[in-house]
Amino acid sequence: MGIGGGIVLIVIGATLAFAVTDNVPGIDLTVVGYICMGAGLLALVLAIILNAQRSHTTHREVIERRDSGYRY
């Protein structure tokens, strides 16, 4: 999902929770908005943690030396 998906979920959730005044029978749009904001926040935090782990990896270069037996 990534950082962008988390931000989109937060925006959609905030819009549903605070800006929509329409009534849908059987569905509370405010609660759906809060759930979307929570999921977006979780996705954003996980994306940041995974990106931080990815940038702290180390790479090791292995150079093999072959002795041919000749001495100069």
Phi, psi and omega per residue, in radians:
M1 nan -0.931 3.021
G2 1.502 -3.052 -3.086
I3 -1.191 -0.746 -3.124
G4 -1.109 -0.714 3.114
G5 -1.135 -0.663 3.091
G6 -1.121 -0.731 3.128
I7 -1.159 -0.705 3.112
V8 -1.086 -0.755 3.107
L9 -1.103 -0.676 3.104
I10 -1.121 -0.747 -3.138
V11 -1.151 -0.777 3.125
I12 -1.114 -0.733 3.123
G13 -1.125 -0.732 3.106
A14 -1.134 -0.658 3.097
T15 -1.121 -0.786 3.121
L16 -1.160 -0.682 -3.058
A17 -1.311 -0.659 -2.971
F18 -1.958 -0.402 -2.995
A19 -1.917 -0.420 -3.078
V20 -1.545 2.200 3.120
T21 -1.966 0.151 -3.136
D22 -1.316 2.661 3.115
N23 -1.930 2.237 3.039
V24 -1.984 2.177 -3.103
P25 -1.060 2.204 3.088
G26 1.516 -0.082 -3.110
I27 -2.269 2.210 3.054
D28 -1.655 1.867 -3.050
L29 -1.172 -0.459 3.096
T30 -1.150 -0.766 3.125
V31 -1.168 -0.694 3.089
V32 -1.074 -0.677 3.095
G33 -1.119 -0.746 3.106
Y34 -1.145 -0.651 3.097
I35 -1.131 -0.738 3.104
C36 -1.120 -0.707 3.105
M37 -1.127 -0.694 3.099
G38 -1.127 -0.755 3.115
A39 -1.141 -0.674 3.104
G40 -1.145 -0.703 3.109
L41 -1.140 -0.735 3.096
L42 -1.089 -0.770 3.123
A43 -1.117 -0.670 3.132
L44 -1.150 -0.778 3.135
V45 -1.129 -0.777 3.127
L46 -1.115 -0.681 3.123
A47 -1.134 -0.696 3.131
I48 -1.171 -0.717 3.126
I49 -1.127 -0.785 -3.136
L50 -1.150 -0.642 3.088
N51 -1.197 -0.607 3.105
A52 -1.176 -0.684 3.104
Q53 -1.165 -0.640 -3.120
R54 -1.175 -0.574 -3.097
S55 -1.431 -0.221 -3.126
H56 -1.767 0.337 3.113
T57 -1.407 2.685 3.106
T58 -2.020 2.591 3.111
H59 -2.114 2.386 -3.118
R60 -2.057 2.286 3.113
E61 -1.740 2.187 -3.132
V62 -1.811 2.174 3.112
I63 -1.987 2.085 3.136
E64 -1.598 2.363 3.131
R65 -1.921 2.314 -3.139
R66 -1.977 2.132 3.075
D67 -1.532 2.154 -3.109
S68 -1.567 -0.201 3.103
G69 1.713 -0.225 3.128
Y70 -1.512 2.439 3.066
R71 -2.024 2.302 -3.123
Y72 -1.744 nan nan
